[in-house]
Amino acid sequence: MDTRLLRMFCVVARVGSLVAASRVLHLTASALSHGLKSLEAQLGCRLFERTGKKLLLNQAGEQLLAQIQAPLAALDAAQESLKRLGKWGQTRLRIGASASACQYIIPGIIRELKKASPGVQLQVESGDTPQLVTLIQQNRIDLALGVAPENNAGLDIRPVFKDELLFAFAPSHRWATAHTLPREELRTQPFILYQRSSLTAQLVDQYFRDLDLEPSTIMEIANIEAIKELVKLNLGVAILAPWTVQKEVARGTLCMRPLGAKPLRRQWALVSLAGRRWNLAEETFSRLCRTVAASFRMDRRDLPQPAGK
């Protein structure tokens, strides 16, 4: 059935005459009459009882009206939604982020994003960069915040911030007062590291290979909070970014120091499919990522300085 004819029918049913309906629809009464006759011919039955100039629904008309009102309302809502979409851009934001970013960075971004765009629909997926790239390629997310992948074929990589990985250890650990860290200390020290499938673990491995060192690993954990709790108990040393432990460092429950003279830095980026146009919500998300990251401790320069320095 022609939805245009169905809308004519609904208006005539509501106002009860062709003349009144013509004023509502800005059509001639003759055009409406032809439209109703065409609809009745399609359905094979009459829909109105004509009493003078009045048109009253018969049983078939009442049944048709009851069954088409909800679908027509749904079509109107869909049309209006698409009009808003065309005017303002997408209001859906599907993002992915590493577990650490989801815990420490994303909450602040979402809070500000909701203030700027209250109607945005958010979907957040957590995973390491290789997993997030797969989700992007499968069109399950639109943007991913994580350590920049080396293989960027078919991807758009937008740098967001850089951080430095540092040793994290308990205040009772001997490194808290040691002036230097001998190579043998690094070789025999028990480490509690993030899972090796992550890009961060690969960067750490490469860093120590370049130094011709192979640290002793006692545990691999995929949860930074769990790593921090084990380190607080002085069960090992971790390698973390300052922004993931800045509260603990401020409270004095964890200490940090550089890995060595040569810093180990990571490039964080927003990843999307190459050639894809970003909408307003995504551009706002990108800006907020930089703003939130700027408030965090990122490298050795942000470490608390000992008294007297």
Secondary structure, DSSP 8 states (H G I E B T S, - for coil): --HHHHHHHHHHHHH-SHHHHHHHHT--HHHHHHHHHHHHHHHTS--EEEETTEEEE-HHHHHHHHHHHHHHHHHHHHHHHHHHHHHH---EEEEEE-HHHHHHTHHHHHHHHHHH-TT-EEEEEE--HHHHHHHHHTTS-SEEEEE--S--TTEEEEEEEEEEEEEEE-TTSGGGT-S---HHHHHHSEEEEE-TTSHHHHHHHHHHHHTT---EEEEEES-HHHHHHHHHTTS-BEEE-GGGTHHHHHHTS-EEEESSSS-EEEEEEEEEETT----HHHHHHHHHHHHHHHTS--SGGGS---TT-
